[in-house]
Amino acid sequence: MPKLIRFVLINSALGVLIGWLVAAAVVYFNINGFGDLVLGSSSRIAAIFILLVSFGSTFGFAVMATAVMLMPVDKDEFDKL
């Protein structure tokens, strides 16, 4: 696999993982009653799915974009990654 593709995939996966952890923390710590709202819903699975997809895609894109913007421009420095 090309190095740049692997770089983007790893950073996107890391961002998705961070997003899922933040979403779990929001539900677990019941921030503004959001945990009660999600867990008390009649369609709990759909609510959790939407929550995980939205947080995962947002954080995944943010971490990937930040990694690309901070990527070294020199080929020798990029090869060290």
Steps between C-alpha positions, in 0.01 A plus 500: 500500500637844415632697794267798448187281488607319817570837665148627422330173603682478833422861590136464394460184709658675797257789463201266477615324816533834682153599378348177628667551838365855522151381404518226763613757759209730412253217552674352806538828688148603397600847385189723499284190538611366162580156638151463645351618172694247291469206738134569574405522134273241342742478206819476703701315233425762234589784739832339594576424134435861395707625794797275416491578128478875551771520766720249318485674164550847650798406714642269232501775242637756748795283604573398141488861377723616786751224426509589131545872576784424743662247267863574416554634150853364464512146359776392737302615803185327372690174457577507874127474583 
